[in-house]
Amino acid sequence: MSEKRNIGNEIPAGPAPLVGLGEVEVRITLELGRTELTLEEATSLAEHSTVVGDKMADEPVDLLINGKLLGRGKLVLVGEHYGVQLTELIDQGGEAPPPKRLRKK
């Protein structure tokens, strides 16, 4: 049997070019960590309260684009601003991990 191919309508194997999408705005989130609080704990937060996340100080932070995990990296200072030096790119189908519960009831 021979395979029929329509050469004129083939879809390229690689990623489609982003022609015309360069001006589309996306939300970038640098996630230092997550935690869960009870409603009582959340409503008792005040100025100077400390909320502890689930990541250790030397663990990579997550970089999300429109809520989707794109990569992980090292937290760095860029002048007076925080930045992330990417050390790992995640498959585009990646989802952000759910928050971890830090306290036992």
HUDA-V43042 format. One record per residue. N is the residue number from 1. RES is the residue in one letter. PHI is phi in radians with two decimals (none if undefined). PSI is psi in degrees with one decimal (999 if undefined). Layout:
n:res:phi:psi
N:RES:PHI:PSI
N:RES:PHI:PSI
This chain:
n:res:phi:psi
1:M:none:140.1
2:S:-1.81:145.8
3:E:-1.54:130.1
4:K:-1.55:136.3
5:R:-2.30:134.7
6:N:-1.75:93.6
7:I:-1.05:-37.5
8:G:-1.17:-22.5
9:N:-2.00:21.9
10:E:-1.25:143.4
11:I:-1.63:130.5
12:P:-1.06:149.1
13:A:-1.25:-32.3
14:G:-1.44:-176.9
15:P:-1.14:144.8
16:A:-1.20:142.9
17:P:-1.12:151.1
18:L:-1.66:38.4
19:V:-1.03:128.3
20:G:1.44:-2.7
21:L:-1.83:2.0
22:G:-1.07:-22.3
23:E:-1.71:0.1
24:V:-1.24:127.5
25:E:-1.48:140.6
26:V:-2.24:153.8
27:R:-1.66:123.3
28:I:-1.88:128.8
29:T:-2.10:130.2
30:L:-1.76:112.2
31:E:-1.79:113.4
32:L:-1.40:-23.6
33:G:2.88:175.4
34:R:-2.39:159.4
35:T:-2.79:168.1
36:E:-2.13:140.4
37:L:-2.16:152.7
38:T:-1.27:164.0
39:L:-1.04:-39.7
40:E:-1.07:-44.3
41:E:-1.12:-42.5
42:A:-1.13:-41.5
43:T:-1.31:-15.1
44:S:-1.60:-0.5
45:L:-1.14:140.6
46:A:-2.43:172.8
47:E:-0.94:135.7
48:H:1.35:4.1
49:S:-1.17:152.8
50:T:-2.02:127.6
51:V:-1.94:124.1
52:V:-1.71:130.4
53:G:-1.55:-177.9
54:D:-1.61:-0.8
55:K:-1.82:147.0
56:M:-1.35:159.5
57:A:-1.04:-30.8
58:D:-1.66:2.4
59:E:-1.38:150.3
60:P:-1.17:150.5
61:V:-1.64:157.2
62:D:-1.64:142.1
63:L:-1.98:118.6
64:L:-2.00:142.3
65:I:-2.07:118.9
66:N:0.89:40.3
67:G:1.46:-4.4
68:K:-1.77:133.9
69:L:-1.18:119.8
70:L:-1.79:-38.0
71:G:-2.98:-179.8
72:R:-2.31:155.7
73:G:-2.92:-175.4
74:K:-1.65:131.8
75:L:-1.24:128.4
76:V:-2.32:160.1
77:L:-1.70:132.2
78:V:-2.10:95.1
79:G:1.15:-120.0
80:E:-1.78:12.1
81:H:-2.03:154.2
82:Y:-1.46:149.2
83:G:-2.53:174.8
84:V:-2.23:124.2
85:Q:-1.59:108.9
86:L:-1.12:132.3
87:T:-2.07:-12.7
88:E:-2.69:132.1
89:L:-1.82:138.5
90:I:-1.78:146.2
91:D:-0.84:137.5
92:Q:-1.05:-15.9
93:G:-1.49:1.6
94:G:-1.16:144.4
95:E:-2.00:151.9
96:A:-1.15:139.6
97:P:-1.20:151.4
98:P:-1.19:155.0
99:P:-1.14:150.4
100:K:-1.70:144.6
101:R:-1.49:123.3
102:L:-1.63:-25.9
103:R:-1.84:143.7
104:K:-1.65:144.1
105:K:-1.69:999
